[in-house]
Amino acid sequence: MRGRPRIRPWLRTPRRRGPKPERGGGRLLPLVIGVGLALSVIFLIDSAMRPTLTALAQARVENAVTRIVNDAVNGTLTSEAISYSDLVTLEKDAAGQVSVLAANTAQLNALRTEILDQVLTQVEQLDSQELGVPLGSLTGFATASDLGPVLPVRVLTAAVPTADFENVFTSAGINQTLHRIMLNVRVECTLLIPGGTVDTVVEAQVCAAETLLVGQVPDAYLELPGSP
């Protein structure tokens, strides 16, 4: 009997194999989940800390602008040797009582213009080093207020500041009144903080001149330029 024919190996039908699984395919889902969780945590932290950061940034800008206004007023009055008598003229009656307070409008307007020019220039030059908020300040703990890296805060834009003068009379004793000429400055600016921008308005009041009036304050006096 003849034996069965021998099947040569090279004639065998190759076995079909399924597609090889892609390398790293099983790691993609955990990676996506991890990134999603990280973004969620960042979003929650930003939502919780942004109001605090905004308030701290506005407070720092307010302090800086108030200091700038004070320095501008004091520097201008000192450099130009401007006194109360240069801004207001007192007219007295026959009895020696003050009857009229006459404002020097031209001098007051020139003083206001020079001060506002200085304020705008210096506000635009404020940098992150002066306005930056330490990260520890966001924790609410006083001991950590100056710790951690500084979050940058700077003035992105600043509108031209406005100002007006105001008369303030205060009793200073028997038959005596302190008259002050106050300069009210208003500065509108946009701050650039981590996460976006915020608009803020800073209002500062500085005494430009004062004197002590003896006797009754006259019922009629000239209004100061720009006064409400």
C-alpha positions in Angstrom: 0.0 0.0 0.0 1.1 3.3 -0.8 1.4 5.7 2.1 -0.4 9.0 2.3 1.3 11.8 0.4 3.3 13.9 2.6 2.3 17.6 2.8 5.2 19.8 2.4 5.5 22.5 5.0 5.7 25.2 2.5 2.3 24.2 1.1 0.4 24.6 4.3 -2.2 27.4 4.4 -0.9 30.2 6.7 -3.0 30.9 9.8 -4.8 34.1 9.9 -3.8 36.4 12.7 -5.9 39.2 14.1 -4.6 42.8 14.1 -1.9 43.5 16.7 -3.1 45.8 19.4 -1.7 49.3 19.2 1.0 49.9 21.8 0.0 52.3 24.5 -3.7 52.2 23.6 -4.6 51.1 27.1 -2.8 54.1 28.6 -4.7 56.8 26.6 -7.9 56.7 28.7 -6.1 57.2 32.1 -4.1 60.0 30.6 -7.3 61.8 29.4 -8.9 61.3 32.8 -5.8 62.7 34.6 -5.7 65.8 32.4 -9.4 66.3 32.9 -9.0 66.1 36.7 -6.1 68.4 36.7 -8.0 71.0 34.7 -11.0 70.7 37.0 -8.8 71.3 40.1 -7.2 74.3 38.4 -10.6 75.7 37.5 -11.8 75.2 41.1 -8.8 76.9 42.6 -9.0 79.8 40.2 -12.7 80.3 40.9 -12.0 80.3 44.7 -8.9 82.5 44.7 -9.7 84.9 41.9 -12.0 87.2 44.0 -9.3 87.4 46.7 -6.6 88.0 44.1 -8.7 90.7 42.5 -9.4 92.4 45.8 -5.7 92.3 46.8 -4.6 93.7 43.5 -7.1 96.5 43.6 -6.0 97.4 47.2 -2.3 97.5 46.1 -3.1 99.7 43.2 -5.2 102.0 45.4 -2.3 102.4 47.8 0.1 103.0 45.0 -2.0 105.6 43.3 -2.8 107.4 46.6 0.9 107.6 47.3 1.5 109.0 43.8 -1.1 111.6 44.2 0.3 112.7 47.6 3.8 112.9 46.2 2.6 114.8 43.1 0.8 117.4 45.2 3.5 117.8 47.8 6.2 117.9 45.2 4.5 120.5 43.1 3.6 122.8 46.0 7.2 122.6 47.3 9.0 123.0 44.0 6.9 126.0 43.0 6.6 127.4 46.6 2.8 127.6 46.4 1.0 128.5 49.6 -2.6 129.1 50.6 -2.4 132.8 49.8 -1.4 132.0 46.2 -4.6 130.0 45.8 -7.1 132.0 47.8 -7.4 135.7 48.6 -8.9 136.8 51.9 -10.8 140.1 51.9 -11.7 141.6 55.3 -14.2 144.2 56.3 -13.7 147.3 58.4 -13.9 145.2 61.6 -11.1 142.9 60.4 -13.4 140.0 59.8 -13.1 137.9 56.7 -15.8 138.9 54.4 -14.8 137.2 51.1 -12.8 134.1 50.1 -11.7 134.7 46.5 -10.2 131.7 44.7 -7.3 132.2 42.3 -8.9 130.2 39.4 -5.9 130.4 37.1 -3.4 129.2 39.7 -5.7 126.4 40.8 -6.2 125.2 37.2 -2.5 125.3 36.5 -1.8 123.3 39.7 -4.4 120.7 38.9 -3.1 120.2 35.3 0.5 119.7 36.5 -0.5 117.3 39.2 -2.6 115.2 36.9 0.2 115.0 34.3 2.5 113.6 37.0 -0.1 111.2 38.3 -0.8 109.7 34.8 2.9 109.3 34.0 3.7 107.6 37.3 0.6 105.3 37.2 1.5 104.0 33.8 5.1 103.2 35.1 3.9 101.0 38.0 5.3 97.5 37.5 4.7 94.0 38.8 7.4 94.3 41.4 5.4 97.0 43.2 1.9 95.7 42.6 2.6 91.9 42.6 0.6 89.8 45.2 2.5 87.1 47.1 0.9 83.8 46.7 0.8 83.4 50.5 -1.6 86.3 50.8 -4.3 84.2 49.1 -4.3 81.7 52.0 -5.8 84.2 54.5 -3.1 83.6 57.1 -1.3 86.7 58.2 1.9 84.8 58.9 2.0 83.6 55.3 1.0 86.9 53.6 4.5 87.6 52.3 5.5 84.1 51.5 5.6 82.3 48.2 6.1 83.5 44.6 4.7 86.8 43.6 1.7 86.8 41.2 2.3 89.5 38.7 -0.1 92.5 38.6 0.4 95.5 36.4 -1.5 98.4 34.9 -2.5 97.5 31.4 -4.1 100.9 30.5 -4.9 104.0 32.5 -7.4 106.7 31.5 -6.6 110.4 31.9 -7.3 111.1 35.6 -9.8 113.8 36.6 -9.7 116.0 39.6 -11.7 118.8 41.3 -11.2 121.1 44.2 -13.4 121.2 47.2 -13.8 123.6 50.1 -13.8 121.9 53.6 -14.5 124.0 56.7 -13.9 122.4 60.1 -14.4 124.0 63.5 -11.1 124.4 65.2 -12.1 126.0 68.5 -14.0 129.1 69.7 -14.5 131.5 66.8 -12.0 129.6 64.7 -12.4 127.6 61.5 -9.9 125.5 59.6 -10.4 126.0 55.9 -8.9 123.3 53.7 -8.7 123.2 49.9 -9.0 119.5 49.0 -8.1 118.0 45.7 -10.2 115.0 44.8 -8.5 112.8 42.2 -10.1 110.0 40.3 -8.1 107.4 38.3 -9.7 104.7 36.1 -7.4 101.9 35.0 -7.4 98.3 33.8 -5.3 95.8 35.7 -3.7 92.7 34.1 -3.8 89.8 36.7 -3.2 86.1 36.3 -6.3 84.8 34.5 -7.5 88.0 32.9 -8.1 91.7 33.4 -10.1 93.7 35.8 -11.2 97.4 35.7 -10.8 99.5 38.8 -11.4 103.0 39.9 -9.1 104.7 42.5 -10.2 107.9 44.3 -7.8 109.8 46.4 -8.3 113.0 48.4 -5.3 115.3 49.2 -5.1 118.6 51.0 -3.6 121.2 48.7 -3.7 124.1 51.1 -5.1 125.2 54.5 -5.4 128.1 56.8 -7.0 129.0 60.1 -9.7 131.6 59.9 -10.5 133.7 62.9 -14.1 134.9 63.1 -17.2 133.9 61.3 -16.9 132.2 57.9 -18.4 134.4 55.3 -21.7 133.1 53.9 -20.7 133.9 50.3 -17.4 132.8 48.8 -16.2 132.0 45.3 -16.6 128.4 44.2 -13.4 126.6 43.4 -12.8 125.5 39.8 -14.2 122.0 39.2 -15.9 121.8 42.5 -19.2 119.8 42.6 
